[in-house]
Amino acid sequence: MQTLSELQNELTHLRARVAAGQQALLADWQLILAGTGYARDAANLAAYIAFRREDLRNLQERLSELGLSSLGRCEGHVVATLDAVALGLEALAGVCPADAALPRAGRANRQGDNRLKKNTQCLLGKEPKPRRVRIMVTLPTVAAGEIRFVRDLVERGMDIARINCAHDDAAIWQAMIDNVRSASQATGRTCLIHMDLAGPKLRTGEMAASPGLLRLKPKRDDRGDTRAPAYFLFDASGEPGGPGLRGATGLAGYPRVSVARDWLARLQPGDLVEATDTRGKKRIFNVLERMGEAHLLACTADSVWLEQGCALKHLSGEGKQRIIKVGELEASPEVLLVHIGDRILLSRDAAPGEIGVEEGYAGRIPCAQPEVLDSLRVGERVFIDDGQIGAEVERLDAAGAWLRITRARPEGDKIRPAKGLNFPDSDIALPALGEKDLLDLDFVAREADIVGYSFVQSAADMDRLGEELEVRGAGKLGRIAKIETRRAVANLPEIIVHGASRGPFGLMIARGDLAVEIGWSRLAEIQEEILWLAEAAHVPVVWATQVFEQLIKENLPSRAEMTDAAMSERAECVMLNKGPFVLDAIAMLDDITCRMRAHQHKKSARLRALHW
């Protein structure tokens, strides 16, 4: 059993090692921190890094046995926590601390929390009472034309509107921003504009097109019972309907069925429409809600295949039942259906991909950034569509990379255009700011409150963004570095220091690509480490990717999603994606984060009286 004096001696040596490690790191960061207001925060970050280089588990247990802090919640105030524990050990040894020592230690502890709160407010705006966490929502294209929808988002609790620059264009973005600001003024709720640069997202290219065909498919359980109907829009805008490549960016992301405007005008919520699909089957559509002059939301509990010319009958019960034909549908891209063991060619050729005709060869799909193929090696892993499909590089030649599928569902998986590619074993160096990003940055610097920086990998990337913002007269624009690669995790301290020393700064845990890059089993661990490091650096964190995804898409949250949402309260901001039921998701997240605030603050449990 270790004596009290031995424990004091161990803590003294630990404090000395932390101080030495802290000074070494600060010396490395001296030039970037010179003349900035971030030096105090960086000092705590440096102390935390030095502190976490130690294995402290045995020391923690002994301190806990004595009723002292186990050092497990010192992220925001490392040196102050060590000093407070030292005072506690002295008191146990019979040495009475000076009267001013304990209040001084308490103030030092609070300063770290206050610095994080201040830096969060500078980047993300005022704390939205009664919850602490901000809610960020990705805007669908409908937000450009539907001010009522945007106002609903703000009224439900959206604090930050996210615009993804990978979709739409400057005219659509401006309309979105105008609607958000109008809604903010009308509701009296502050809502900031966050614009996410597309960055060098590696994706599959185009596939050859086939005639327009739209499938409406409800969600079913294992017994075949309908769990959620298929939602779609009757669309009288005059544009070709269907999901196409615009399924994620069309009106709230719904599939669209083109119809005549005068026929649409007769439909009312609660009406029924009978469709005759491509198979000659009669199906019933339920009209739900009018969404502007040219759109009506509807649903069906049946699986339906539609093409141009399919008959639609309005079952109005008012005399003659009017029949029209489905209008033009967008041409649909072909897809590669792959099974384990199949080969595909990820090609350099940008020509639209084609389905294979040989057994075991699923086909060819172009790589949207063919230059990355030069960095691949035989045996390296490739993941497609956020890791849903796994493959291995089997051969490389002038045509591209020949991949062997190693992960797919028993019934096969479909590879579609514009799906993400990840190369976790490959050393691929692409600039974080491409030509499109620089053009978009002109608009972002002028109109946004925060810029999201995709696929950051190094301190040099943060410096480059800072320089480009300075050139555009927006040097103090808030910026959020999206952490989604192995290199970004490895370089995180330098990314933080170089980003936060230039202005309002935060991190986004982009869990989609990050999980594929580092491996699913490590995601929870790395997520925690990013939260800890950010708290030590006094910078806010955005918890992102698939929060309430099932609720947003199907209006039915999973149990795991509820727990994930509860844990997200430890971040400063939570991001929701777009979808049919995003308003319900905002309300649910608002309720959960308000409740959890009474139970936790970062890693610390808060002991509110229990109620049953």
N, C-alpha and C positions, 0 to 999 in steps of 0.2 A: 504494500500500500504506500503510495507516494505521500510524503509529508507536505505540509502546507508551504514550508520554505522551498522545497523542491519544485512545487507547482508554481510558486512565484518566480523562481529562477527560470523555469521553462517559458513562462509567459514573457519575462524580460528579454530573453534571447529571441523569441518569436517577434516581439515588437522591433527589435534591432534589425532582424532580417527583412521584415516588411519595410522598414524605413530605408534600408539600403537598396532594396529592389525598387521601391518607389522612386528614389532619386535617380537611379540608372535609367528608368523609363522616361522620367521627366527630362533628363539630359538629351535623350533621343528625340523628344518632341519639342525641344526648346525653340527651334526656329519657327515651327508652325504655330506655337502658342504665343509667341512674342507679340505684345501689343493687343491681344484679344481679351475678351471677357470670360474665356472658358478655362483659364488656368486653374482656378479652384476646383472646378468639376473634374478636370483632367488629373489633378493631384489625387483625388479620391479614387478615380479609375485606376491609376497607377498603383495605389496602395492595395486595391482589391486584387489586381492581377498578381502582385507579389504575395499577398495573403493566400490566394488560391493555388499557388504553386506548392503549398504545404499539404501534407496529409494530416488533418487535424482531428480525426475521429476519436482517438484515445483522449486527447485533451478535452474535447467537447464533453465526453462522458463524465470525466472527473469534475469539470466545472458544474455540470448539471447536478451531480450528486450533492454538491455544496449549495445548491439553490441559486447559483449565479447564471448569468447569460451563457448559453452554450456556443455563442459566436455564430449561430446559424442564420441570423437575420441582420447582418451588419452591412449589407450591400451599400446602402446610401451613406454610411458614416463609419468607415472601417477603423480609422485611428481613434476616433472618439469612443467606439465600442471597446477597443482594447484598453484604453485608458480607464474606462468605467469599470471593467472587470478587474484591472489592477487595483483600483480603489477598494473594490469589494474584498479582494484577497487581503489587502492591508488591514481592513476593518476586522476580518476574521482573525488576523494575527494579533489584534489588540492595538493596532496603530490607528489613532483617530485622525481622519482626513481633515484638512483645513476647511473652515466653514464655506469658503467660496468654491471648493473643488467639485462638490456634487452638483450645484446649480450650473457650473461651467460645463461639466460633462453632459448634463441634460440639454443645455442650449446647443452644444456641438452636435448631439444626435439629431435634434430637430432641424438643424440647418440643412442637412442633406435632403430631408424630405421636402423642405421649403424650396430648395434649389430645383428639385425635380418638378415640383408644382409650378414654379415660375417658368421654367423652360418649356413645360407642356403648354402652358397658357400662351406663351409667345408663338408656338408653332400651331397649336390646335384650337386656340380660342378659349374663352372662359369656360369654366367647369359648368356643365348643364345640370343644375340642381333638379331633383335630389340625388341623382346618380353622379358618380365620379367619372365614369368612362364615357368617351364620345362615341357616337355611332356614325360610321361612314357607309354610304350606300353608292354602289355603282349604278350610274344612270343608263337606262336603255334609250334607244333613239326616240321613243315616244315622248321623252322628257323635252324634246325640242318643240313639240307641237301641242302638248297637252298640259297647259298651265294648272288645271285642276288636279291632275295626277301629281305634279311636282309639289303643289301646295299640300296635298295629302301626305307626301313623304316628309315634308318639313313639320307639319302638325303632329305627325306620329312620333317624331323624335330624331329625324336625320339632322346631324350637326355638321356633317361634311359631305358634300356631293362629289363623287369621284367620276371623272370623265376619262375613259380609256382611249388614248390617242391612237391605239392600234385599229380603231374602228371609226367610221364616219369621216367628217371633214370639218374645216374651220367654220363653215356656215352653220352646220348642225351644232357644233360646240358652242358657238356664240348664242344660238337660240336657247340651248340648254342653260347657259350661264344667265342669260336675261331672265328666263323663267324662274331660276333658283333665287335670283336677287329680288325679283318681284314677289315671290312667295315669302321670302324672308322678311321683306318690308311689311307685307300684309299681315303676317302672323305675329310679328314682333319677336321672332326667334332668329338668332344668328345662325347662318349656315355658310361655311367657307367652301371655296372651290379648290378641289385637288385634281390636278391633271397629270395622268400617268403616261410618261413617255413609253413608246412601244419597246425600244431597245432591240438588241439583236436576238430576238426570240427565234430559235431554230424550229422550222416547221416543214411539214410535207407540202409539196406544190400541188398544182392543179391536176385534175383527172379529166378524161374525155367526158363530154356531156351526153346524156341520154334524154329522150323526150320527157316533158314535165309530168311527173307522177307524184302525188301527195298521199302519204299514209297517215291516218289518224289512229293512234294506238293507245288505248287506255292502259293504266297500270293494273296488273292483276296479281293476286297472291298465289301461293303454291297450289291452291285448290282450283284456281281458274276464276275465282270470284273477283269482281271489279273492286279494286282498292281506291282508284281515283280515275275519273273520266278523262278523256282526251279533250283538252281545251284548244280552241282555234278562233280565228276571226273571220267573219264575213267581211270582205274588203271591197268597197266600191270606189277606191281611189283611182282606178284605171291602170294601175301598175300590175304586172304579172304577179300572181299569187304563188303560194308554195313556200317551203322552207328555204330551198336553195342554199347559198352560202350566207344568206342574210337572216337565217333562222335565229341567230343569237343577237342580232342587232335590229330586227324588225320591230313592229309595235309590241313593246314589252316582251319580245322574244317569242310570240305566238306564231304558229303556222297560219297561213292566210289563204282563204278560198275566194277567188275573184268572182264578183257578182255585179249585176246591173244596179245602178244607183236608185232608180225608181222602185225596183223590187225591194231593195234594202230599206227604203224609206217606209214601207208598209209593215215591216217587222217590228214587233214590240217584245220587251222582256216577258217571258212566260209562253211565247208562241212556240209552236213545233214546226219543224221542216223535215220533210221526207226526202231522202237522197237515194238515187239509184246508182250504185258504185260500179266500178269497172267490171265486176264479176256478175252484175245484174241483180245484186242483193239490195233489198230495201232496208234502209237504215234511218233512224230517227235522230234529229239534232234538236237540242234544247237551246232556245235563245235566252241568254242570261242578262246581258247588260250592254247599253249603248256606250260606246267609247268614241265620242266625236261624231261628226256628221257622216263620215265615210266608213265607220267600223262598228261592228257589233260583236261582242264576245258570245261564243256559243260553246257547247260541249256535246260529246256523245259517249255512251257507255259501250259502244260497239267498235270493233276494228273495221275501218273503212279505207278503201283505196279509191282515190279520185283522180280524174284526168280531165282535160278540156273536153267539154261536151256532155259530161255527166248531168243528168236531170236533177233539179231541185224543185220541190213542190211545197209551197207555203200552205200549211194546214190551218187556215185561219178560221174556218167555220162560217165565213161570211159570203155565202154564195159560191161563185166560181173559184176554184183553188188554182192560183196562178203558178205556172210552171216556167222555169227559165233553165238555161244551161250554164254550167260552170265555165267561167272565162279562161283566159290564157294563164297557164301555170309556167313558172320558171323551169327551164331545163335543169335537170338534176345531174350532178356529177356521178360518174361511176364510183364504186367503192371496191377495194380489194378485201375479199373475205379470206382470212388466214387462219390456219390451224397449226398446232405444234408440229414442227418438222417441215413445214412449207418453206420455200425460198421466195424472197422478193428482191428486186433490184431497186436500191435507192440511187437514182440516176443523177448524173451531172447534167444531162440534157433537160432543158426546161420545157420541152414539148409535153402536152398533157399526157398523163399516165394511162396505161392500158391494162386490162385484165388479161392474165396469162391463159394460154390454151393448153399447155402441157401439164400432165399430172405432176403435182408437187410443186409447181411454179405458179404462185398466186398472181404475179404480174409485176409491173413496173410503176413506180411513183417517183416523181422528181423531188429532189431536195431543194427547197426554196433558197438556200444559201450553199451552193455546190462547193464553194471553196473550203468548207469545213471537212469535206471528204478526204482532203489531202492530209489531215491530221489523224485519221483513223489507222488502226493497226488490226491485223487479224487476231481474233479471239476477244476483242473488246466488246463490251455490252452496249446495246442500243435500246432505249425505251421509247415507245410511241404512245401518244395520247395520254399524257400524265401518268405513264407507267403501266397503263392497262395492258399493253402488249409489250412483251420482251423479245429481244432478238440478240444474235451474236454475229459479229463480222466474220464471214466465212472466206471471203475472197475480195480482193481489190483489183480493179483494172481500169482501163480507159473509160468504160461505160459508167463506172461508179462503184458502190459498195454492195456486194451480194450478201444478204442477210439470211440467217436461218432462224425461224421463229422458235423461241424457247418458252414463251408464256402466252397462253390464250385460253379462253374458256372452251369447254368440251364442244360446244356448238359452233365455235369459231368466233372471231372478232373482226370488225370491219375497220379498215384503215381509210379514212376520209381525207380530203384536202384540208390544208391549213391546220393540221393537228401537230401538237408539240413533239419535238424530238429532243431527247436527252442522251448525252454521251458521257456517263459518269466516270469511265476509265480513261477517257481521251484528254489530252492536253490541248484544248482549243482556245485560242486567244482571238477574241473579236472585240472591236472597240465598243464600249458601252454606249457611245453616242454615234449613231450612223447618220447618213445624209438626211433621211427623213426626220430623225429626232432633232437635228439642228434647225430644220425648217419649222418643225412644230414648236420648237423652243421660242421662236419669235412671237408666236401667238401666246404661248404659256406665260412668258415673262411679262406680257402686257396685260393679261386677263386673269390669271390664276392667283390664289393665295398660297398654294403649296404645289411644288413639282415633285412627282414620284419618279424615282430614278431606277429603272429596271436593269437587272443583271449587273449590278455593281460588283466588282471583284477585287478592287485594290484602292489604296489611298490616292493613287494617281488618277483613278476614275473620278473621285470626289473633287480633286483639284481641277480637273478638266471641266466639270460641270460648273464649279465656282467661277472659273475664268470666263466661260461662255455667258453666264448670268451677268457678270460684271460688264462685259461688252455690251449687253442689252440693257444696261441701266437697272438691273434687278438683282444687285449683289446681295441684298438682304431678304430675298424671297425665301420662304420656308422650303425645306427640301427633306424628302424621306427616302432613305436608301433601302431598296428592297433586297433582302437577304435570301437568295434562292440558289446559291451554288456552293460547292465545297471550298472554293478559293475565297469566297466572301466570308465564310465562317472562320477560316484560318486567318484572315486579315482583318477581323472585326475590330480590334482595338484601334488600329491605324485608320480604318474607315471612319470610325466614330470621331476620333480626334481631328482628322482633316476635314470632316464634314461640319462638326459642331463649332469649330473655331472660326468658321466663316459666317455663321448666322443661325437662325432657328433651324433645328435639325432633329430628326427622329429616325427610327428603324421600323421596317415592316417585315414581319416573319411571314414570308410568302411560302406557305407550307406545301403548295402543290408541287412546284419544281424542286423545292428543297428536299422533300421526301424522296423523290426519284433520284436526286443527286447523291444524297448521303445514305440512302437506304431507309426503308420504312421503319425498321426496328430502332433506328437511332433518332427518329424525328422528335419523339417526346423529350428525350434527353437533351438534344441540341436546342429545342424550343425553350426549355428551362434555362439553359446556359445563356442564351441570348437575352432572356428576361433579366437574369441576374446581372450580366455585364452592363446592360442598358441602365438598370437602376443604379449601379455603381457609378456610371458615367453621367447620371442625372439627365438622361435623354428619354423621351417618351417612346413607346412601342405601339405599333398597330398589329393586332392579331388578325390574320387574314387567311382566306381560302377555305371554302366549304363550310363556313359557319351557317348553321341552319339550312344547309343545301336542300335537304329533303322537304323541310317545311316550306321553303320558298318555291319549290317546284311542284309539290303535291299537296300542300296544306296539311301535312301530317308529319310532325317532327319525330325523329327516332329518340330512344332513351339516351344513346350516346351523344346525340346533338345537344340535349339538355345539359348534360354534364360538361361538355365542351364549352357551351355558352356561359355556364357558371364560372368555369375556370378562366374564361377570357376576361373577367372583371379585373384580373391582376395586371392587365395591360392598360394603357391610357386610352386606347381607341380600338374598336372592333369593326371590321369591314364585312358588310353583307353584299352578296352579289345580286344581280337583277333576276327577276323571275315573276311569274304570275301572282304569287302570294307574298311579295316582299313587304307590303304594308303590314300584314299579320306578323311577319318575322320581326319587323322593327318594334311593334308593340310588345311582342314576347321578350325580345332582348332587353327592352327598356325595363320591363317588370323584373326580369331575372337579375340584371345588374344592380337595380335599386335594392333588391333583397340581399344580394351577396355583399353589398358594401357594408352591411351591418355585421357580417360574419368574417370578413377577411380584409386585410390591407397588405397587398403584395404577398409575401410568404407568411405573414403573421396572422394567426387566428385571432379574431376579435370576439370576446365572450359576451355577446348580447344575451340577455335572459332568454331562455328557451321557451317557446310557446307551443302547446299541442292542441 
